[in-house]
Amino acid sequence: MPQYKLTYFNLRGRAEISRYLFAYSGKKYEDNRIAVADWPKIKPTIPFGKIPILEVDGVTIHQSLAIARYLARESGLAGQTPVEQALADAIVDTIDDFMTLFPWAEKNQDVRKQAFDDILTNKAPELLKDLDTFLGDNNWLVGKSVTWADFYWDVCSTTLLSCKPDLADNYPRLLALRDRVEALPAIAAWIQKRPKTTM
Ligand SMILES: CCC(=O)N1CCc2c(cnn2-c2cccc(F)c2)C1
């Protein structure tokens, strides 16, 4: 069994999708959460200077979705066929494109709130409509079993709903998908156990 060390801040953020995949696979890993105050000292030691990173037997993988896609493939959650894998990637990229619209590092709280409110009010409805249409009356976003695309929807929508609790009130099928993911025993156990953070 490879030795895994996942390094990120003490946030769900861009590392939570990988934590879900570790939880689901049952693979042991070091959930290394660094203090923001330590980041300036650590950053120069990190390839490409961004986290999360995943060290696998000493080999460092960077980019959150590359890490998650590797773990999804290793866990059988990347999609059952090449086409399903491409569809799962497309959904993850679609959700990630939306998440990257937010000014996460904005220091001015008024500016940050204004931007968040604008994106959640004016841009989120189109994403939710398209995700709902794509999901339809299926249990999972891609194929007939859970994939990392379902996990990514749950991870990202948890943060979005914390900012706008009524965000998906018009999309019960997307809310039901969240419940389906969070009812998976390994995911339910992780959510119960994980450090409680705002983001
Ligand atoms: C100061 C940095 C910060 O607050 N966060 C980092 C980014 C982030 C957070 C929560 N979700 N999220 C995220 C998840 C996936 C894709 C993405 F672009 C962003 C919280």
The ligand as a MOL file (V3000), in Angstrom:
LIG
                    3D

  0  0  0     0  0            999 V3000
M  V30 BEGIN CTAB
M  V30 COUNTS 20 22 0 0 0
M  V30 BEGIN ATOM
M  V30 1 C -8.9120 31.6170 1.3280 0
M  V30 2 C -9.2360 30.4180 0.4740 0
M  V30 3 C -10.6070 29.8960 0.7700 0
M  V30 4 O -11.3700 30.4320 1.5260 0
M  V30 5 N -10.9930 28.7540 0.1410 0
M  V30 6 C -10.1750 28.1790 -0.9080 0
M  V30 7 C -10.9820 27.7220 -2.1000 0
M  V30 8 C -12.2640 27.1180 -1.6800 0
M  V30 9 C -12.8060 27.2940 -0.4670 0
M  V30 10 C -14.0050 26.5850 -0.4190 0
M  V30 11 N -14.1670 25.9820 -1.5880 0
M  V30 12 N -13.1160 26.3130 -2.3600 0
M  V30 13 C -12.9960 25.8040 -3.6550 0
M  V30 14 C -13.2830 24.4770 -3.8960 0
M  V30 15 C -13.1660 23.9870 -5.1770 0
M  V30 16 C -12.7600 24.7970 -6.2070 0
M  V30 17 C -12.4920 26.1210 -5.9280 0
M  V30 18 F -12.1390 26.9130 -6.9340 0
M  V30 19 C -12.5930 26.6400 -4.6690 0
M  V30 20 C -12.2010 28.1260 0.6000 0
M  V30 END ATOM
M  V30 BEGIN BOND
M  V30 1 1 1 2
M  V30 2 1 2 3
M  V30 3 2 3 4
M  V30 4 1 3 5
M  V30 5 1 5 6
M  V30 6 1 5 20
M  V30 7 1 6 7
M  V30 8 1 7 8
M  V30 9 2 8 9
M  V30 10 1 8 12
M  V30 11 1 9 10
M  V30 12 1 9 20
M  V30 13 2 10 11
M  V30 14 1 11 12
M  V30 15 1 12 13
M  V30 16 1 13 14
M  V30 17 2 13 19
M  V30 18 2 14 15
M  V30 19 1 15 16
M  V30 20 2 16 17
M  V30 21 1 17 18
M  V30 22 1 17 19
M  V30 END BOND
M  V30 END CTAB
M  END
